[in-house]
Amino acid sequence: MTPRTPRSERGDALVVFGLTGDLGHDELLPGLVLLHATGRLGVPVVGVGRNAPDDIEQLLRDAIDPELAGRTGLTIEQLVDEIDLSFVEGDATEAQTWNDIHDRLGDVGLPVVYAALPPALLGDVAEQVAASSLPDSCRLVLEKPFGEDRASALDLHERITDQIDPARLFLVDHFLAKAAVRNLVDARRTPVLDLALQAEHLESITIEFPEVGGLDGRGSFYEGVGGVVPDVVQNHLLQTVASALATPPGAPSDGDAERAARVDLLRRIAPIDPNRSVLGQYDGYRDLDDVDDDSAVPTFVSAELEIDHDRWRGVPIRLRTGKRVASGAFAIDWRLRGAGLARSVRAQIKPQAAIQIDLDELDPDTHGTVVATACTPVRSDHGALDAYATVLGDALTGERHHMTSLDEVVEAWRIVEPLLGPTTDLRAYAPGTPLDDIT
Ligand SMILES: O=C1O[C@H](COP(=O)(O)O)[C@@H](O)[C@H](O)[C@H]1O
């Protein structure tokens, strides 16, 4: 049972593990920049890691590209001067590191610890937080993946909450903070879509998340978590599915009710059948640093979802994602059938947020049928940046609206569990292959 969200106080310092890696450079530091520029940071930030950067200001500078600075209305140097960022070198699992963090923070009332660390370290981190001299009010905010399967997620949660009050524990899934994913809940509330999106009118539903980028520099992380399923399906994609297909709660903007609706939807999804799934790996993945020469870690998956829900029962639902595949949109497509002009309703999340309806129309010259697209006005997606600014801002204020919960995490592990572990049946694909050609 997910507890209702109590009102929280604002944190007065932010301690971040994971600033020196890719996540720090691409998402956490830019997220902090946007928070600062919108007046929502206002606290000292202490990065922590085993290897201190030579120059912490340079680390921040390198993470601010001109486009990002342009969005803030400040120069890169102003941003670097204004953000109160320092670094403590140390291992998250050692007491000395926490003494050093305490010394650096001085007299704070509510530090927020944001840990982008492998799941195997999180239990030790919670123990160190509890044993440290940091105030008991300290909040612990953890990145995904939480655990390695259903049982380990439950064990990890128990171990952490033996040390830390569950009210001070926050689980991040930054897709829940993407504006376009949040829009899905309201889109489903729209009467015309509510009428159209029902099993009797639907031929199929697809959820596709093609990623052009590969895993250069991330081999160790990716091998450690076990590839595409724990990296994006168990969390981001099932959260997107849950946001799109759950019954939207009556009251808009009720984070607890939305979370309960997502849990209900996830509970209705059967464990994925490996015999109706395809796993793949792109050529060249095994040549990356920290990747085994005979790695059986998948970088692509195509799976069918079976949902026991009146609205979706019997509709084939396919979810596909891969690294280093041909470019394409991250979108959910409800393919319609039957009479009328409308052919599909498509909610696109990346690269542009959009909700569009594809219609058949008569070509006045040939009298044949062509497809026209009626599209909502869209905004450019700013990648993960806005989502990370939201997540970090929520970590500071203690807002749970865009956080995930143990119930969601555990249900998602249950769904993907049949696909976990090494596989002997891995389809090889050349970088740049379209999703359609791999499945
Ligand atoms: O957490 C992760 O998310 C990214 C995709 O996030 P986005 O906001 O940039 O779309 C994914 O590429 C990465 O492998 C995964 O660890």
The ligand as a Gaussian input file, in Angstrom:
#p B3LYP/6-31G(d) Opt

LIG

0 1
 O       17.681000       6.413000     -17.345000
 C       17.918000       6.326000     -18.541000
 O       17.214000       7.110000     -19.403000
 C       17.761000       7.417000     -20.691000
 C       16.648000       8.016000     -21.519000
 O       16.225000       9.214000     -20.899000
 P       15.864000      10.520000     -21.752000
 O       15.189000      11.394000     -20.774000
 O       17.146000      11.051000     -22.285000
 O       14.954000      10.065000     -22.854000
 C       18.357000       6.173000     -21.334000
 O       18.993000       6.541000     -22.545000
 C       19.365000       5.567000     -20.392000
 O       19.923000       4.393000     -20.975000
 C       18.745000       5.229000     -19.069000
 O       19.737000       4.808000     -18.128000

